[in-house]
Amino acid sequence: MRNKRVCDYIAEAIQNEILSGRMSSGVPLRQEELADSLGYSRIPIREALQILESQGLVFSKATGNKACGGG
């Protein structure tokens, strides 16, 4: 069993928000806003968003920004 990284905990928190419906599908996910609201720097937020993108919960827009894919 591997140790969880900070980005894994952040990904789990964001995943819970998406799956519970508190974050709506298509809503932009801004690293700065997530960092402020979750109390972390942007680097682990960025890594968490990449994890969620690989799981299909977040997608990249044409602008390069991330958005909720829905639950």
C-alpha positions as CSV (number, residue, x, y, z in Angstrom):
1,M,0.0,0.0,0.0
2,R,1.5,3.3,-1.0
3,N,1.4,6.5,1.1
4,K,-1.0,9.1,0.0
5,R,0.4,12.4,-1.3
6,V,-1.1,15.8,-0.6
7,C,-2.5,15.9,-4.2
8,D,-4.3,12.6,-3.5
9,Y,-6.2,14.1,-0.6
10,I,-7.0,17.2,-2.6
11,A,-8.2,15.1,-5.5
12,E,-10.4,13.1,-3.1
13,A,-11.9,16.3,-1.7
14,I,-12.6,17.8,-5.2
15,Q,-14.0,14.4,-6.3
16,N,-16.4,14.4,-3.3
17,E,-17.6,17.9,-4.3
18,I,-18.2,16.8,-7.9
19,L,-20.0,13.6,-7.1
20,S,-22.2,15.2,-4.5
21,G,-23.3,17.8,-7.0
22,R,-21.8,20.7,-5.1
23,M,-19.7,21.4,-8.2
24,S,-21.8,21.4,-11.4
25,S,-20.8,19.9,-14.7
26,G,-19.0,22.3,-16.9
27,V,-18.0,24.7,-14.1
28,P,-14.5,26.0,-14.6
29,L,-12.0,24.8,-12.0
30,R,-9.5,27.6,-11.4
31,Q,-6.3,26.6,-9.6
32,E,-6.1,29.9,-7.7
33,E,-9.6,29.7,-6.3
34,L,-9.2,26.0,-5.4
35,A,-5.9,26.8,-3.7
36,D,-7.4,29.6,-1.7
37,S,-10.5,27.6,-0.7
38,L,-8.6,24.4,0.2
39,G,-5.6,26.1,1.8
40,Y,-2.9,24.6,-0.5
41,S,-0.5,25.9,-3.1
42,R,-1.3,25.6,-6.8
43,I,1.2,22.8,-7.5
44,P,-0.7,20.0,-5.6
45,I,-4.0,21.5,-6.9
46,R,-2.7,21.1,-10.5
47,E,-1.6,17.5,-9.7
48,A,-5.0,16.7,-8.2
49,L,-6.7,18.0,-11.3
50,Q,-4.6,15.8,-13.5
51,I,-5.5,12.8,-11.3
52,L,-9.2,13.7,-11.7
53,E,-8.8,14.2,-15.4
54,S,-7.4,10.7,-15.8
55,Q,-10.5,9.4,-13.9
56,G,-12.8,11.3,-16.2
57,L,-14.2,13.7,-13.6
58,V,-12.4,16.7,-15.0
59,F,-11.8,17.7,-18.6
60,S,-9.5,20.1,-20.4
61,K,-11.2,22.9,-22.3
62,A,-9.8,24.3,-25.6
63,T,-8.3,27.1,-23.6
64,G,-6.3,24.7,-21.5
65,N,-8.4,25.3,-18.4
66,K,-10.0,22.5,-16.5
67,A,-13.7,22.1,-15.9
68,C,-15.9,19.6,-14.0
69,G,-17.0,16.7,-16.1
70,G,-19.9,15.9,-13.8
71,G,-20.7,13.1,-11.5
